[in-house]
């Protein structure tokens, strides 16, 4: 018994030391507003990237898809490196170039040897301020994107979440898809893309982040050399204000009985990125758990909903989500089921929500907090994950929140907090619903709404 106690104490100390020994993230703001942030380590590689406050939420109905189109064009040559010369120069370094566009962010990052960091910074600067936007390349990428849109239509999970945004934030910018519409992609011009870059790719809206075997001082010096030109000059009146996107309890149903499985997503309005309630809601989602038929464990899984799904064959998979934006969010669950088990699965999932609001136990919260700690520490694996955390945190929170602080926030959550916060966001709220496939058995919206509370005598 004494040996077991000693082992447990040693493990706890190791976890605490791990959080305390994480290198400090250094942040420097240049005169033009560009934030330069890095986490130094002894690794021989580094990841350097640009995180930009731009995405489909900053587009209107006519320009929706411009950011996604621009992401494609960014890799197709610059004025200094026309055609495929840009990609060839990245490959000559043995580096890996990637990027993505979301509703509120655009990112470009390169993973390379640490000694090549100054060159990587110069390449990223060239990418965002000197994009060639050649007409021939635009037409070529237009065809590529249109083909991608067709392929995306076959991913029913993505289609369901796009519908969920469309109904939850109808009439606002968050209802737009990231990729844009087929009609927009067909008609976007070089001038539209150039206007998008000129409007959004400004220094105060950017974070240059790096992680790995680099020096923060050298990173700042490289940024001062390559990110101080005229294209990064900020024009206050040229940046559109971020309009409030109000949540609406409503639904979209796309019935297609030819499909084998139904995809259902249900969500209520969640908090924005900086709201402390997010930590509690993440604990709540960890209590609900996730499930896929490929998982082991059967009826012995710790998640009650997963155990029910196995015992009664309710679904093929389910997963809760907490998607946050600047001032709002979507908190909910998504499941894939056979047509004849939709009603049972929805009943059990909503009952689990009501249980979170009324009778969450301390043992469940303890398990969920350990799960979150494990997921948090997993973020330490690899420079790219760390770099993305740095860039995203500065855009979302205005600062980099250390893991030690996240751990303290998780530790402070108890069962009462989970019940109170879940009641605040879930109990007796009007949900947004998106359903795709053979969904005849999905009950009327009012019936689903009536399951968002319990009548207690």
VOSE-228651 format. One record per residue (C-alpha): residue number from 1; residue in one letter; y, x, z. Coordinates in steps of 0.5 Angstrom, whole numbers. Example, Ala and Ser with C-alpha at 12.3 -4.5 7.8 and 13.67 -1.06 7.14 Angstrom:
// residues 2
1|A|-9|25|16
2|S|-2|27|14
***
This chain:
// residues 457
1|X|0|0|0
2|X|5|6|2
3|X|3|9|-5
4|X|5|2|-9
5|X|11|2|-5
6|X|13|9|-7
7|X|11|8|-14
8|X|16|1|-14
9|X|22|5|-11
10|X|21|10|-16
11|X|21|6|-22
12|X|27|2|-20
13|X|31|8|-19
14|X|29|11|-26
15|X|32|4|-29
16|X|38|5|-25
17|X|39|12|-27
18|X|38|10|-34
19|X|44|5|-34
20|X|48|10|-30
21|X|46|16|-34
22|X|48|13|-41
23|X|54|17|-44
24|X|61|14|-44
25|X|63|11|-50
26|X|70|14|-52
27|X|75|10|-55
28|X|82|12|-58
29|X|87|8|-62
30|X|91|11|-68
31|X|98|10|-69
32|X|96|5|-75
33|X|92|1|-70
34|X|85|3|-72
35|X|80|4|-66
36|X|76|10|-66
37|X|70|9|-61
38|X|64|14|-60
39|X|58|15|-56
40|X|56|23|-56
41|X|49|25|-55
42|X|44|31|-57
43|X|41|28|-63
44|X|41|31|-69
45|X|43|25|-73
46|X|48|20|-72
47|X|50|13|-75
48|X|58|12|-77
49|X|60|5|-79
50|X|66|1|-80
51|X|66|-6|-77
52|X|72|-11|-80
53|X|74|-17|-77
54|X|73|-21|-84
55|X|68|-26|-86
56|X|67|-33|-89
57|X|71|-36|-83
58|X|77|-33|-86
59|X|76|-36|-93
60|X|78|-42|-95
61|X|74|-47|-100
62|X|76|-44|-106
63|X|75|-37|-104
64|X|68|-38|-100
65|X|64|-32|-102
66|X|69|-27|-103
67|X|67|-23|-97
68|X|60|-23|-99
69|X|61|-21|-106
70|X|66|-15|-104
71|X|60|-13|-100
72|X|56|-12|-106
73|X|62|-9|-110
74|X|63|-4|-104
75|X|57|0|-106
76|X|58|0|-114
77|X|63|6|-114
78|X|70|7|-112
79|X|76|10|-116
80|X|74|17|-114
81|X|67|16|-115
82|X|66|11|-121
83|X|59|8|-122
84|X|53|10|-119
85|X|57|17|-116
86|X|58|14|-109
87|X|51|12|-108
88|X|48|19|-111
89|X|53|23|-106
90|X|50|19|-100
91|X|43|20|-103
92|X|45|28|-104
93|X|46|28|-96
94|X|39|25|-95
95|X|43|19|-92
96|X|42|12|-91
97|X|48|7|-93
98|X|48|-1|-91
99|X|52|-6|-90
100|X|52|-14|-88
101|X|57|-20|-88
102|X|57|-25|-83
103|X|62|-31|-81
104|X|67|-27|-77
105|X|65|-19|-79
106|X|64|-15|-84
107|X|60|-8|-83
108|X|59|-2|-87
109|X|55|4|-84
110|X|51|10|-86
111|X|46|14|-82
112|X|46|22|-83
113|X|45|28|-80
114|X|50|30|-75
115|X|53|36|-79
116|X|55|31|-84
117|X|59|26|-80
118|X|66|29|-83
119|X|63|27|-90
120|X|61|20|-88
121|X|68|18|-85
122|X|71|20|-92
123|X|66|16|-96
124|X|67|10|-91
125|X|74|11|-92
126|X|73|11|-100
127|X|69|5|-100
128|X|74|1|-97
129|X|80|3|-100
130|X|79|5|-107
131|X|73|0|-109
132|X|73|1|-116
133|X|72|-7|-118
134|X|70|-5|-125
135|X|70|-12|-129
136|X|63|-10|-132
137|X|60|-8|-125
138|X|63|-15|-123
139|X|59|-19|-128
140|X|53|-15|-126
141|X|53|-17|-119
142|X|55|-24|-120
143|X|48|-25|-124
144|X|45|-21|-118
145|X|48|-26|-113
146|X|47|-32|-116
147|X|39|-30|-116
148|X|40|-28|-109
149|X|43|-35|-108
150|X|37|-38|-111
151|X|32|-34|-107
152|X|36|-36|-101
153|X|34|-43|-102
154|X|27|-42|-101
155|X|28|-39|-94
156|X|28|-46|-90
157|X|30|-43|-84
158|X|37|-40|-86
159|X|38|-47|-90
160|X|37|-51|-84
161|X|42|-46|-80
162|X|47|-47|-86
163|X|46|-54|-85
164|X|47|-54|-78
165|X|54|-50|-78
166|X|56|-55|-84
167|X|55|-61|-79
168|X|57|-58|-73
169|X|64|-55|-76
170|X|65|-60|-81
171|X|72|-60|-85
172|X|73|-53|-82
173|X|72|-45|-84
174|X|65|-45|-80
175|X|62|-50|-84
176|X|62|-45|-90
177|X|56|-41|-92
178|X|57|-33|-91
179|X|54|-33|-99
180|X|59|-38|-101
181|X|57|-43|-107
182|X|54|-42|-113
183|X|61|-45|-116
184|X|65|-40|-113
185|X|61|-34|-114
186|X|61|-36|-122
187|X|69|-37|-122
188|X|71|-31|-117
189|X|75|-26|-121
190|X|77|-19|-120
191|X|84|-21|-117
192|X|81|-25|-112
193|X|76|-19|-109
194|X|82|-15|-109
195|X|87|-20|-105
196|X|81|-21|-100
197|X|81|-13|-99
198|X|88|-13|-99
199|X|89|-18|-94
200|X|83|-16|-89
201|X|82|-9|-90
202|X|87|-7|-85
203|X|87|-2|-79
204|X|88|-6|-73
205|X|82|-11|-76
206|X|78|-5|-76
207|X|73|-1|-71
208|X|71|6|-74
209|X|64|7|-69
210|X|59|13|-69
211|X|53|14|-64
212|X|49|21|-64
213|X|50|28|-64
214|X|58|28|-66
215|X|64|30|-62
216|X|69|25|-61
217|X|75|29|-62
218|X|72|31|-69
219|X|71|24|-71
220|X|78|22|-69
221|X|81|28|-73
222|X|77|26|-79
223|X|79|19|-78
224|X|86|21|-78
225|X|85|25|-84
226|X|82|19|-88
227|X|84|13|-85
228|X|92|13|-85
229|X|94|12|-92
230|X|98|6|-95
231|X|92|1|-96
232|X|91|1|-88
233|X|98|-1|-87
234|X|98|-7|-83
235|X|103|-13|-86
236|X|103|-18|-80
237|X|105|-24|-84
238|X|99|-23|-89
239|X|93|-24|-84
240|X|91|-31|-84
241|X|91|-34|-77
242|X|84|-36|-74
243|X|84|-44|-74
244|X|80|-47|-69
245|X|74|-50|-71
246|X|72|-56|-67
247|X|65|-58|-66
248|X|62|-65|-68
249|X|56|-68|-66
250|X|53|-71|-72
251|X|47|-69|-77
252|X|45|-67|-84
253|X|38|-69|-86
254|X|35|-67|-92
255|X|28|-70|-93
256|X|23|-67|-98
257|X|16|-70|-97
258|X|13|-65|-102
259|X|15|-59|-97
260|X|9|-58|-92
261|X|13|-57|-86
262|X|19|-59|-82
263|X|25|-55|-80
264|X|29|-58|-74
265|X|35|-55|-71
266|X|39|-58|-65
267|X|45|-55|-62
268|X|51|-57|-57
269|X|57|-53|-57
270|X|57|-47|-53
271|X|62|-42|-51
272|X|66|-36|-55
273|X|64|-29|-54
274|X|68|-27|-48
275|X|66|-33|-44
276|X|62|-31|-38
277|X|57|-37|-38
278|X|54|-33|-44
279|X|50|-29|-39
280|X|47|-35|-36
281|X|46|-39|-42
282|X|42|-33|-45
283|X|38|-33|-38
284|X|37|-41|-39
285|X|34|-39|-46
286|X|29|-34|-43
287|X|26|-39|-39
288|X|25|-43|-45
289|X|22|-38|-48
290|X|20|-37|-56
291|X|13|-39|-59
292|X|9|-37|-65
293|X|2|-39|-67
294|X|1|-32|-68
295|X|2|-30|-61
296|X|-3|-29|-56
297|X|-4|-32|-49
298|X|-5|-39|-51
299|X|-4|-44|-45
300|X|-3|-39|-40
301|X|4|-37|-43
302|X|10|-37|-38
303|X|14|-41|-42
304|X|13|-49|-40
305|X|15|-51|-47
306|X|10|-46|-51
307|X|4|-48|-46
308|X|5|-55|-48
309|X|6|-53|-56
310|X|-1|-49|-55
311|X|-4|-55|-51
312|X|-2|-61|-56
313|X|-1|-57|-62
314|X|6|-59|-62
315|X|9|-54|-67
316|X|8|-48|-71
317|X|14|-44|-68
318|X|20|-45|-64
319|X|26|-41|-62
320|X|32|-42|-58
321|X|39|-39|-60
322|X|46|-38|-57
323|X|50|-36|-63
324|X|57|-34|-61
325|X|64|-34|-65
326|X|71|-32|-62
327|X|72|-39|-59
328|X|66|-43|-60
329|X|59|-43|-61
330|X|52|-46|-62
331|X|47|-47|-56
332|X|40|-50|-58
333|X|33|-49|-61
334|X|30|-49|-68
335|X|23|-51|-69
336|X|18|-51|-75
337|X|12|-57|-74
338|X|8|-61|-78
339|X|11|-68|-80
340|X|7|-72|-75
341|X|9|-68|-69
342|X|16|-68|-70
343|X|17|-73|-65
344|X|13|-70|-60
345|X|16|-63|-60
346|X|23|-66|-60
347|X|21|-70|-54
348|X|18|-64|-50
349|X|24|-59|-52
350|X|29|-64|-50
351|X|26|-65|-43
352|X|26|-58|-42
353|X|33|-58|-43
354|X|34|-63|-38
355|X|29|-60|-33
356|X|34|-54|-34
357|X|40|-58|-32
358|X|36|-61|-26
359|X|31|-57|-23
360|X|31|-50|-25
361|X|27|-45|-20
362|X|28|-38|-17
363|X|22|-36|-20
364|X|23|-38|-27
365|X|30|-35|-27
366|X|27|-28|-24
367|X|22|-28|-30
368|X|28|-29|-35
369|X|33|-24|-32
370|X|27|-19|-32
371|X|26|-21|-40
372|X|34|-20|-41
373|X|34|-13|-38
374|X|28|-11|-42
375|X|32|-13|-48
376|X|38|-10|-46
377|X|35|-3|-45
378|X|31|-4|-52
379|X|38|-3|-55
380|X|38|4|-53
381|X|33|6|-58
382|X|36|9|-64
383|X|43|11|-66
384|X|44|5|-71
385|X|43|0|-65
386|X|48|3|-61
387|X|53|4|-66
388|X|53|-3|-68
389|X|54|-5|-61
390|X|60|-1|-60
391|X|63|-4|-66
392|X|61|-11|-65
393|X|63|-10|-58
394|X|70|-8|-59
395|X|71|-14|-64
396|X|68|-19|-60
397|X|71|-17|-53
398|X|76|-12|-54
399|X|73|-7|-50
400|X|66|-4|-50
401|X|62|-7|-44
402|X|57|-2|-41
403|X|50|-4|-40
404|X|51|-3|-32
405|X|56|-8|-32
406|X|51|-13|-36
407|X|46|-11|-31
408|X|50|-13|-26
409|X|52|-20|-29
410|X|45|-21|-30
411|X|43|-20|-23
412|X|48|-25|-21
413|X|45|-31|-24
414|X|41|-35|-20
415|X|38|-42|-21
416|X|44|-46|-18
417|X|48|-42|-23
418|X|43|-44|-29
419|X|43|-51|-27
420|X|51|-52|-27
421|X|52|-48|-33
422|X|47|-52|-37
423|X|49|-59|-34
424|X|56|-57|-37
425|X|54|-55|-44
426|X|48|-60|-45
427|X|48|-66|-40
428|X|50|-72|-44
429|X|53|-68|-49
430|X|53|-70|-57
431|X|49|-65|-61
432|X|49|-63|-68
433|X|42|-64|-72
434|X|40|-61|-78
435|X|33|-63|-81
436|X|30|-60|-87
437|X|23|-62|-90
438|X|18|-68|-89
439|X|22|-71|-83
440|X|21|-78|-84
441|X|18|-78|-76
442|X|25|-75|-74
443|X|28|-81|-69
444|X|35|-84|-71
445|X|41|-80|-68
446|X|42|-85|-63
447|X|35|-84|-60
448|X|36|-77|-60
449|X|43|-77|-56
450|X|40|-82|-51
451|X|35|-76|-49
452|X|41|-72|-47
453|X|41|-75|-40
454|X|36|-78|-35
455|X|37|-84|-32
456|X|36|-83|-24
457|X|36|-88|-19
***
